[in-house]
Amino acid sequence: MELKNDDAFYVNPLFSPLSLYEMMLGAEKIVYGEITRLDSETFTFKIERSLIGKESELIIQRFQNWPCAHRWTDYKIGQRLFLFLRTYEGMLYSMSGGNEGELPIENDSVYINGLSLDPPPPPRPDGTLSEYSNTDFIDLQKHEVKGMSYFGHKTDLISFIETVLQIRNCFEIEYGKYKSIQKATILCDENELQKNIESNKILNWVYRKLKNKT
């Protein structure tokens, strides 16, 4: 694929995986819902809720497996997903080259791809965990989703929606070279933000990451 504009950063597999907060803050559309139709190149997505916009249905390009990244399972009608999307050459794609922008939903839970989160440090030689493991990192493990293995973080869907909205309302980012985040600005009251951080691991992780760029 020829790189013609900066948006290629979000869809071209030549680039490293995007972090969760990059997708939260950089998405043009954030939706969740269900696949209703499939063809060889796209899927039709019926939206249960849109966090940006008012569409009820979208046509989205399928993720194409490549040597360094494969979708967690085949596309199927009825699959429920939480999607971070951007437009490239007039078509909608899930963000990032490793399919990190398509989060499977099962029952009331959403599964975040482990590649979009910092892995915790390995255990010490004596087998105990680092003192930072529980406070500075999101716990990652293998999950079974619709009979398939998925490595990442399982969280409550409703809480995740609230977290995404709060992060978009509280942070503004500026990009530097190669679409990396160069500067972050905190828009909401930090005292109020701190209260929520104490009980929200994802918000805590994002805050610490972006605070370093303020």
Protein Blocks (a to p, Z undefined) as FASTA:
>chain_A
ZZfbfklmmmpckbccddfklmmmmpmbdcddddfbdcfkbccdddfbdfedjbfbdcdd
dddddfkbccfbdcdehiacddddddeehiacdehjklpmpccdehjbccddfklpccdd
dddfkopacfklmmmpccdddddeehiacddddddfklmmmmmmmmmmmpccdddehhia
fbdcdfbdfklmmmmmmmomklmmmmmmmmmmZZ
